[in-house]
Amino acid sequence: MAGKVKVQPASSAGLAPLVEMAEQLRAAIPGWEDAAKSSLRPKSSSDLALDLAHLARHDGDGFLIASIGDEVVGFASGYVRSRQLFLPQVWLLPEHLDQPVAETLVRKVLAFGERSGAQEFTALLLGQPLLAALLFRHGLRPRYPVYRLALPREDARRVGLELSKLLPGHELTREAVTSRAGMADIDRLDRLVRGVSRPMDHEYWLTSRQLRLITIREGQRVAAYACGGAGQCGPVVASRGEAALAGLGWALQLAADSGSERVEALIPAPFEAGIEHLLEAGATCCAVAQWMSRQPGIASDRFVLPGPTLL
């Protein structure tokens, strides 16, 4: 298809076709064929649809669509948290992956990050080596794999109970999160381990996604937090290795208690102990994604990702 490439912010009113595009493209990636899709009967929204709606609402300037003529051929949902630009999978129709549209879209979203004062640039790629090469040319380097692990609900509950015995947990209410009561420890851990502050994301997870939040104590100090519920195991963020394992255990239980038949987790490769426990419990490694960044990451052995879109 010939024509000039146009990149512009997406309109929240026109989000549905982008969600449909992304869900279809994700299902075509090896290891992601079974990922949830939105449905009309009964009406339900996938994790991808809900996360994209959240990003479009809070981070519209970095939510960019690429079009040629009147046809939308792809989009990127870049967002900034505490001077870090996060770039989840760039969604492009396959015939445009090695075309100028990919270069233009990536360049525009990285430029958005620079204008926003980002000092670090991070991406998660579910597949598409052409996109990995493109990001490499823009200064991002592969740091480590991220494993998509899945296991039956009862197996998740069993290993979760075993790991959660390492350290006690206390559940925070949605009201506490909304009023910011008790959130100082959550912010501290996010800054320490992930280098970000993300109160709007925590509010989204506990309200729009109806997830639950557990704080894990080591003595008198909160050493980790864990989030989980229907369709999501994570995020987990911890200051120490044992606390990370306990947090993973609590997150697995929260996801299993939601009633989902299967529990999934996205775990960075450096968190070896967490991956080993899940594999020993019978988890299947469905897919391997790639974490890329301009600078080497920190503490990547002490967190579990929320999902493939809201990193």
C-alpha positions in Angstrom: 0.0 0.0 0.0 1.5 3.3 -1.1 0.8 6.6 0.6 2.0 8.9 3.3 2.2 7.6 6.9 0.3 9.7 9.4 0.7 9.3 13.2 -1.6 11.1 15.6 -3.1 10.6 19.1 -5.9 8.1 19.3 -9.4 9.1 20.3 -10.9 7.3 23.2 -14.2 7.2 21.3 -12.5 5.2 18.6 -10.8 2.7 20.8 -12.9 -0.4 20.0 -11.4 -1.0 16.5 -7.9 -0.7 18.0 -8.7 -3.2 20.7 -10.1 -5.7 18.2 -6.9 -5.3 16.1 -4.6 -5.8 19.0 -6.6 -8.9 20.2 -6.4 -10.5 16.8 -2.7 -9.7 16.4 -1.9 -11.0 19.9 -3.8 -14.3 19.2 -1.6 -14.7 16.1 1.7 -14.7 18.2 3.0 -18.1 19.1 2.2 -18.9 22.8 -0.5 -16.2 23.0 -3.2 -18.0 20.9 -5.3 -18.6 24.0 -5.2 -15.0 25.3 -8.5 -13.6 26.3 -10.6 -11.6 23.8 -13.5 -9.3 24.5 -17.0 -10.6 23.7 -20.5 -9.1 23.3 -22.6 -12.1 24.4 -22.1 -12.3 27.3 -20.5 -8.9 27.4 -16.9 -9.0 28.7 -13.8 -7.0 28.2 -10.3 -8.6 27.9 -7.3 -7.6 30.0 -6.0 -6.0 26.8 -9.2 -3.9 26.3 -9.3 -2.7 29.9 -5.6 -1.8 30.1 -5.7 0.1 26.8 -8.8 2.0 27.9 -6.9 3.0 31.1 -3.9 4.1 29.1 -6.0 6.0 26.6 -7.7 7.9 29.5 -4.6 8.8 31.5 -1.8 8.8 28.8 -3.5 9.9 25.7 -0.6 11.9 24.4 1.5 8.7 24.1 -1.3 6.6 22.6 -0.5 7.0 18.9 -2.2 5.5 15.9 -0.6 5.1 12.5 -2.6 5.3 9.3 -2.1 5.4 5.6 -4.8 7.2 3.8 -8.0 6.3 5.6 -6.8 3.0 6.9 -5.4 2.5 10.4 -2.5 0.1 10.2 -1.2 0.1 13.8 -0.8 1.8 17.1 1.5 2.1 20.1 0.4 2.8 23.7 3.5 4.5 25.2 3.1 6.0 28.7 5.4 7.7 31.2 5.8 7.0 34.9 8.4 8.9 36.9 10.6 9.8 33.9 10.4 6.3 32.4 8.7 5.7 29.1 7.1 2.2 28.9 6.3 0.9 25.5 4.2 -2.3 25.5 3.9 -4.4 22.3 3.7 -2.2 19.2 0.6 -3.4 17.3 1.1 -3.3 13.5 -0.5 -5.2 10.7 2.0 -7.8 9.6 2.5 -6.4 6.1 3.8 -3.1 7.7 6.3 -4.5 10.2 9.3 -3.9 7.8 7.8 -0.8 6.2 8.4 3.0 7.0 5.2 3.0 9.1 6.9 1.0 11.8 9.9 3.3 11.9 7.7 6.4 12.0 5.4 5.1 14.7 8.3 4.0 17.0 10.2 7.3 16.4 7.1 9.3 17.3 6.4 7.4 20.5 10.0 7.7 21.6 9.9 11.4 20.8 6.8 11.7 23.1 8.9 10.1 25.9 11.7 12.6 25.3 9.3 15.6 25.4 7.8 14.2 28.6 11.2 14.2 30.3 11.8 10.5 30.2 15.3 9.4 31.1 14.8 5.7 30.6 13.0 3.8 27.8 11.6 0.3 28.3 9.7 -2.0 26.1 8.2 -5.5 26.3 7.9 -7.4 23.0 5.7 -10.5 22.9 7.1 -11.5 19.5 8.1 -9.9 16.2 11.9 -9.9 15.7 11.5 -7.1 13.2 10.3 -4.8 16.0 13.1 -5.9 18.2 15.6 -4.9 15.6 13.9 -1.6 15.1 14.0 -0.8 18.8 17.6 -1.9 18.9 18.4 0.7 16.3 16.8 3.3 18.6 19.1 2.4 21.5 17.0 -0.2 23.4 18.9 -3.4 24.2 17.5 -6.9 25.1 18.0 -7.4 28.9 16.2 -10.6 29.8 13.4 -12.9 28.8 10.0 -12.7 30.5 8.2 -16.0 30.9 4.4 -16.4 30.5 3.6 -19.3 32.9 0.2 -20.8 33.3 -1.1 -23.5 35.7 -4.5 -24.8 36.7 -6.3 -23.0 39.5 -5.9 -25.6 42.2 -2.2 -26.0 41.5 -1.8 -22.2 41.7 -3.7 -22.2 45.0 -1.5 -25.0 46.4 1.9 -23.5 45.5 0.6 -20.1 46.4 -0.3 -21.3 49.9 3.1 -22.9 50.3 4.9 -19.7 49.3 2.7 -17.3 51.3 3.7 -19.1 54.5 7.1 -17.5 54.2 5.8 -14.1 55.4 2.4 -12.9 56.6 0.2 -10.7 54.5 -2.5 -8.0 55.2 -5.1 -7.0 52.7 -5.7 -3.3 51.9 -9.2 -2.2 51.1 -10.2 -0.3 48.0 -11.2 2.6 50.2 -7.7 2.7 51.7 -6.1 2.8 48.2 -8.6 5.5 47.0 -7.9 7.7 50.1 -4.2 6.9 49.9 -4.2 5.5 53.4 -1.5 2.9 53.7 -0.2 3.5 50.3 3.1 5.1 51.4 4.7 1.6 51.6 3.4 0.7 48.1 4.9 3.9 46.6 8.2 3.2 48.5 8.5 -0.3 47.0 7.6 0.9 43.5 10.3 3.6 43.6 12.9 1.2 45.2 12.4 -1.7 42.9 10.8 -0.4 39.7 12.0 3.2 39.9 8.5 4.6 39.4 5.5 6.0 41.2 2.2 4.8 39.8 -0.8 5.7 42.1 -3.2 5.9 39.2 -2.4 2.4 38.1 -3.0 1.0 41.6 -6.3 2.7 41.8 -7.2 1.3 38.4 -6.3 -2.3 39.4 -8.4 -2.1 42.6 -11.4 -0.3 41.2 -11.8 -0.9 37.4 -10.2 -4.4 37.5 -11.6 -5.3 40.9 -8.2 -6.8 42.0 -7.1 -7.3 45.6 -4.0 -6.0 47.2 -1.9 -7.6 49.9 1.0 -6.1 51.8 3.7 -8.5 53.1 5.5 -7.8 56.3 9.0 -8.8 57.4 9.0 -7.8 61.1 7.6 -4.3 61.4 8.5 -3.3 57.8 6.4 -3.8 54.6 8.8 -5.8 52.4 6.5 -6.5 49.5 3.1 -6.1 48.0 1.1 -8.5 45.8 -1.9 -7.8 43.6 -4.2 -10.4 41.9 -7.7 -11.3 40.9 -9.7 -12.4 37.9 -7.4 -12.7 34.9 -4.3 -11.3 36.6 -1.6 -12.5 38.9 0.6 -9.4 39.8 2.1 -7.0 40.1 4.3 -8.2 42.8 7.1 -5.9 44.0 9.5 -6.8 46.9 12.6 -5.4 48.6 14.1 -8.9 49.2 14.1 -12.3 47.6 12.2 -14.1 50.3 9.6 -11.4 50.3 9.3 -11.7 46.5 8.5 -15.4 46.8 5.9 -14.7 49.5 4.4 -12.0 47.4 4.2 -14.4 44.4 2.4 -16.9 46.7 -0.2 -14.3 47.9 -0.7 -13.1 44.2 -1.3 -16.7 43.1 -3.9 -17.3 45.8 -5.7 -14.0 45.0 -5.9 -15.0 41.3 -7.0 -18.6 42.2 -9.7 -17.3 44.6 -11.2 -15.2 41.7 -12.7 -18.4 40.2 -10.6 -18.4 37.0 -9.9 -21.9 35.8 -6.3 -21.0 35.0 -3.8 -18.7 36.6 -1.1 -16.9 34.5 1.9 -15.0 35.6 4.5 -12.9 33.7 7.8 -13.4 35.5 11.2 -11.9 34.5 13.9 -14.5 34.0 16.2 -13.1 36.8 13.4 -14.1 39.3 14.7 -17.6 39.1 13.3 -18.9 42.4 9.8 -17.8 41.4 10.0 -19.5 38.0 11.4 -22.7 39.5 8.6 -23.0 42.1 5.9 -22.6 39.4 7.5 -25.1 37.0 7.9 -27.6 39.8 4.2 -27.1 40.6 3.3 -28.1 37.0 3.2 -24.7 35.3 3.4 -24.6 31.5 5.7 -22.1 29.8 3.4 -20.8 27.1 5.6 -18.0 25.7 8.7 -16.0 26.2 8.7 -12.2 25.8 11.7 -9.9 25.6 12.3 -7.0 28.0 14.3 -4.2 26.3 15.7 -0.9 27.7 18.3 1.7 27.1 19.8 1.2 30.5 20.4 -2.0 32.5 17.4 -2.6 34.8 17.5 -2.8 38.6 16.1 -5.4 40.9 14.6 -7.5 38.1 14.7 -10.6 40.4 12.1 -9.2 42.8 9.0 -8.4 40.7 6.2 -10.0 38.7 4.7 -8.0 35.9 1.0 -7.0 36.0 0.5 -8.0 32.4 1.7 -7.5 28.9 0.1 -4.0 28.4 0.4 -2.1 31.7 3.9 -3.2 32.6 
